[in-house]
Amino acid sequence: MTLHQPNAPLSAQQNGPHQPIRPAAPSRQKTATKIAQKALSAMPNPVRETWVWDTDVKGFFVRAYPSGLKSFALKYRVDGRQKVYTIGKYGSPWTVEQARQRAVELLYEAQHGVDPQAQKAKQRRACTVSELVTAYLHDGPKDKPNKRQRSWDNDRLHLIRHVVPLIGTLKAHAVTGADIARLQADVADGKTSTTIKTKKRGVARVRGGKRAAAVCVVCVQAMYNWAIKRKLATDNPARGVVRFETEIKERYLSREEIAALLRALERNSDEGQLSRDLASAFRLLLMTGARKSEISDLRWEEIDLERGLITLSALRSKTGRKRIVLPSAAIDELKRLRPQKTGYVFPARRGYGPTRSLQDAWEMIRIDAGIEDVRIHDLRHTFASLAAAEGQSLYLIGKALGHAQSRTTERYAHLAHEPLRAVSDAVTRRFIIQD
C-alpha cells in the first residue's frame, strides 16, 4: 500500500512509487541595479544563485554563486530565440566596465543577425595548425596531382619537424604574420633541433638553420593557400613575411679532385666495397649534370640508347618534362648494366623501389678520394663549371642542366669568362716585353 505524501514536491509525486525522487530545480533570485565595481567586490556570498541585472545595458547581468564565484553574462535574442552568452569570470581580466563594453559589442552583433553563441562554438571547433597540417598532407596531393612526391616528402619533413612543434597547438584561423615570423626565427636559431629515430637502426638529425626556416615559411604559405581554396581559412598569415636570404653553396671539383674521385670509384668497385651499379650512378651524375633523383630513380623505359637520350616526365623532373643528352661514355656506361625485374636502372638492395644507398656510398667514396666538404649535388655544379671553362654559352649550359629560368644559370657567368681570359692572355704574351 502506497502512502500519499501531500507535502511532497510535484516532481516527486509524478515519479511514482518505484522511481527515485528528483529534487526541484533551485530557483534564482533576480535583482536589478547599475552594476558597479565597488559594490560587486563588497557583495556578500548569496544563499543561492543570484542574477544581478544591469540597468544601463539591456540583457547584461552578473551571476553570483554561494561559492563566491561571480561571472558576467548577456541575455539576448537572435532569430527569434533567446540565448545566454557567458562573457567571463569577474576579476582579471574582466572588470565591470570591460564586461559591459563587451556586452554592448555582442548586442550589436546580435542585432545584425550574428549569433555570438554560434560564433563562440565555431571557434571552439576550429582546427589547430597541427590538424590543418594533417589535412593538407592527406588531401593536398589530390588537389595538386602534378606536384612531385619528392616535393610532398620535403613539405612533410618541414611541417612535421619544425612547424608543428612550434605552432601546432594554435588555432589555424588565429595565426598571424608575427607568429610566422617568430616561427622562422626560432627554426633558424635551432629551437627545433632534435634527433628522431626513423628506422630500427636509423636516426634523423633535425638541425634547423636559416635555409630550413625559409623553406618552412614557403610550406606554410602553400598550406594556407590550399586551406583558403578548401574554405578552411580566410587569409594567409605567411603572405608578406620576409624570408631569410640563404647563400647558395657552390663547390666545384678541380680536375685533380675529379681524377681522385674516378680512381676511388674504380678502386672500391674492384675491391667489392662499392657495387658497380652505384659506381656507374656517380659517373653518370658527373657526365650528365643531372640531379641526384633523376639518376637514382632512373627507369630503363626512360632511356633511349640508340638516340642517346634520357626522357623524364614532368613528375620526374623538378622543372617539368626534360631530356638529358647522353655523351658516348655515358651510353657505354649504361650498356654495361644489367636490366632488373623492378625496371629501375639502380634498384634497391631490398624490395622493388630505386636505390636509397647513394648518400652512404658517397660519404665512403668522398673520404677515400680525400675530397673535403663536397655534396653529391656538387657534381652537377662541376659539370656546369667544366662546360663554362670549355667556352660553352650560358644558354647551352642551362639547356643541358634543364634550368627553367635563365637567371638560375647566371650563377656560372663568372666561370664563362675563363676562356676569354685565356684568349686575352695569349694575345698579351705576344707584345709583353720580357726582361
Stockholm file with secondary structure:
# STOCKHOLM 1.0

chainA/1-435         MTLHQPNAPLSAQQNGPHQPIRPAAPSRQKTATKIAQKALSAMPNPVRETWVWDTDVKGFFVRAYPSGLKSFALKYRVDGRQKVYTIGKYGSPWTVEQARQRAVELLYEAQHGVDPQAQKAKQRRACTVSELVTAYLHDGPKDKPNKRQRSWDNDRLHLIRHVVPLIGTLKAHAVTGADIARLQADVADGKTSTTIKTKKRGVARVRGGKRAAAVCVVCVQAMYNWAIKRKLATDNPARGVVRFETEIKERYLSREEIAALLRALERNSDEGQLSRDLASAFRLLLMTGARKSEISDLRWEEIDLERGLITLSALRSKTGRKRIVLPSAAIDELKRLRPQKTGYVFPARRGYGPTRSLQDAWEMIRIDAGIEDVRIHDLRHTFASLAAAEGQSLYLIGKALGHAQSRTTERYAHLAHEPLRAVSDAVTRRFIIQD
#=GR chainA/1-435 SS CCCCCTTSCHHHHHHCTTSCCCCCCCCCEEEEECCCHHHHHHCCCCSSCEEEEESSSTTEEEEECTTSCEEEEEEEEETTEEEEEEEEESBTTBCHHHHHHHHHHHHHHHHTTCCHHHHHHHHHHCCBHHHHHHHHHHHHHHHCTTSCHHHHHHHHHHIIIIIHHHHTTSBGGGCCHHHHHHHHHHHHTTTTCEEEECSSSCEEEECCCHHHHHHHHHHHHHHHHHHHHTTSCSSCTTTTCCCCCCCCCCCCCCHHHHHHHHHHHHHHHHTTSSCHHHHHHHHHHHHHCCCHHHHHTCBGGGEETTTTEEEECTTTSTTSSEEEECCHHHHHHHHTSCCCTTSBSSBCSSSSSBCCCHHHHHHHHHHHHTCCSCCTTHHHHHHHHHHHHTTCCHHHHHHHHTCSSHHHHGGGGGGGHHHHHHHHHHHHHHHCCCC
#=GC SS_cons         CCCCCTTSCHHHHHHCTTSCCCCCCCCCEEEEECCCHHHHHHCCCCSSCEEEEESSSTTEEEEECTTSCEEEEEEEEETTEEEEEEEEESBTTBCHHHHHHHHHHHHHHHHTTCCHHHHHHHHHHCCBHHHHHHHHHHHHHHHCTTSCHHHHHHHHHHIIIIIHHHHTTSBGGGCCHHHHHHHHHHHHTTTTCEEEECSSSCEEEECCCHHHHHHHHHHHHHHHHHHHHTTSCSSCTTTTCCCCCCCCCCCCCCHHHHHHHHHHHHHHHHTTSSCHHHHHHHHHHHHHCCCHHHHHTCBGGGEETTTTEEEECTTTSTTSSEEEECCHHHHHHHHTSCCCTTSBSSBCSSSSSBCCCHHHHHHHHHHHHTCCSCCTTHHHHHHHHHHHHTTCCHHHHHHHHTCSSHHHHGGGGGGGHHHHHHHHHHHHHHHCCCC
//
